[in-house]
Amino acid sequence: MSLYSDAIRALRQVILLDERVRNIATDVTRLSEEIADRRDRVSRIEGMLAAGMLPTRGGSGPRVGRRLPPPSDRSE
């Protein structure tokens, strides 16, 4: 092999490696943005859940739905 063909091959490899590094950097940036987005979503969901678990103001405890009257004693 000639010195020129070795140099060209080496330059091609450097160019390909440079492309890979740039693509990886772009991927890392994109993943970082997606992680930040997921973190924000989880924070909002946590806030919604925390707000939903707070007792209502003026309430005396958990809500109790309507209950059926106790069975009447029909042993007459």
N, C-alpha and C positions, 0 to 999 in steps of 0.2 A: 504494500500500500504506500501511496505517496504521502508526503507530509501534508499536502493540501487536502487530500480526501480525509485524512485523520482529523484535520482542523475543522473541516466542514461537518463531519460527523459529530465532533465535540460541540460545535456551535448549535447544531440541531438539538442535541440533548439538553444543552443549557436553555435553549428557547422553550422546549417542551417542559422542562422542570419549572421554568419561570411561569409558564401558563398554569401549570398545576398549582403552584403556590398562590397565584392570583385567584384561581377558582376556589381554593380552600379558604382563603381569606374572605372571599365573598360569601361562601357557605357559612363560615363562622359568624359573620356579621348578621346574616339572615337568621341563623339559629338563635343568636343572642336576642334579636328583636322578637322572635316568636316566644322565647322563654319569658321575656319581659311582659309580653301581651298575656301569656297564660297566668303569670304571677298577678297581674292586675285583675284578671277575671276571677281568680281564686279569692283575692282580697274582697272584691265586690260581693261574691257569693257568701263569704264569711260574714260580711257586714249584714247582708240580707237575712242570713240565718240567725245571727245574734239579735237583730231587731225583731225577728219573729218569735224568739224565745223569751223576750222581755215580758213581764207581767203587764197587763193593761192598767192604766191609771184609774184609780177609783174602784178597781176590782178587789174583791175580797178573796181572791185565790183563783184556781182554775175554773173555767166555765163548766157548768153542769147543765146538760140538756134537760129537756122535759122528761119526767119519769112517769111511768104508769103508776096508778094508785095501787096500794097494796091489795091483795085479793081479799074479798069480803068473806066472812065466815058464813057459809050457807048450811050449817048443820042444824037448822031449825026444825 
